[in-house]
């Protein structure tokens, strides 16, 4: 997150998901907390150091129960995000959320993000 903007990333693979947008992050490795995994994934995929904030929305279980998706707010503390494993990155305002084609699992978090980012 940067002010009132959220970073979105366009998938470059697998082919059936290429071009669809998601929130940066990834899998939690054994022995990692969710916050540690998010910091590691952002370092590896974006080249940035982040501070992990509050969780957004409810849990999402996908892949026939194989995957649990959780979204967290985060702020970039150092570095400039670059697309290492994605085809594109884009900072989106709430008004721009519908300008990109989201992965179905990420789309469910947009309303919760809208509420958080437009709170007075």
N, C-alpha and C positions, 0 to 999 in steps of 0.2 A: 504494500500500500504506500502511496505517496500522496499525502494530503487527502483529497477526495477522489483519488484515482486508484484503480486496482490493476495489477499486472495480469495479463492473459497471455497464453502461449499457444501457438498453432502447432498441432502434432505433425511430425514429419513421417512417422511410421506408427503402427503397421499400415499397409496400403488402405485398408478399409476405414481407418481413422484419420489418415493424412488430411490436413487442412481443417480439421475440427479443432475448436479452441477449448482449453482447459486452464485450471489454475495450476501454477507450478507446485511441484512437490513429488512425492513418490512413496515407495514402500518403506515401512519400518523394518530395520534389520534386527536380528536377535540381539538382545542386550541393550537396544536403544530405546529411549523414550520417544514419544511422538515429536516433541520439540527438537530433540537431538537429530532425529531423522529429517525433519523439515530444514533445519540449518544445513545439514550435510547435503541434502538434495539441491538446495538453492546454491550452495557453493559449487557443486559438480555441474549442475545444469544451467546456471545463470552467471556464475563467477562473482557472486555477491555474498556478503555477510549480512545476516538479518537478525532482528530481535523478534521473537515470536510473541504474539499478543493473544487475545481472547479467541475462543472457539466460536465458529459461526454456524448456526443452523443445527439440524439433527443429523444423526448418523445415517449413512446410506450403505446398504449392503447390496453388492453387485456380483456378477459372475457366478450365478447360482450359489450364492452364499460364500464364495471364496474370498471376496474382498470387502473390506470395510473402508468407506471413504469419509474422512473428516476434513473440514476446512478451518483454517486459522487465519486471523489477521496477522500481518507481519510488516515490519518496516525495514527498509534497506538501511544498514548502518555504514557499509563501505562497499565501494565498487559501483559499477554501472552495469545493469543487467544486459547480458548479451545472449543471443540464441545459440547455445552450444548443442543441444539435442533437439531443438524445435526449429521449424522453418521460419517462424516470425514471432516477435513479441510486440505487444501493444498495451499501452496504459489506457484504460477505459474509465470514463466518468460513468455515473449511474445512467445518464441519458444515452450513453453509447453501448450499454450492455446488450441491446438487441441488434447491434450492428454486425455481430459476428455469429457464426454457427457453432454453438456450444456442444460439447459431448453431452449426451443425455444425463449422465451422472453428475455433471457439474452444473447443469442448468437449474437443478432443484435448489441450489444455494443462492440464486440471484435475488429472490425476494428478501431473504434474510439480510443479504449485503445491502440491498437498497434501503432497508429500514435502518441499519447501522450507520450508513453513510449520509443519510438525510436527517438524522436526529438533530434537534436544535442544540 
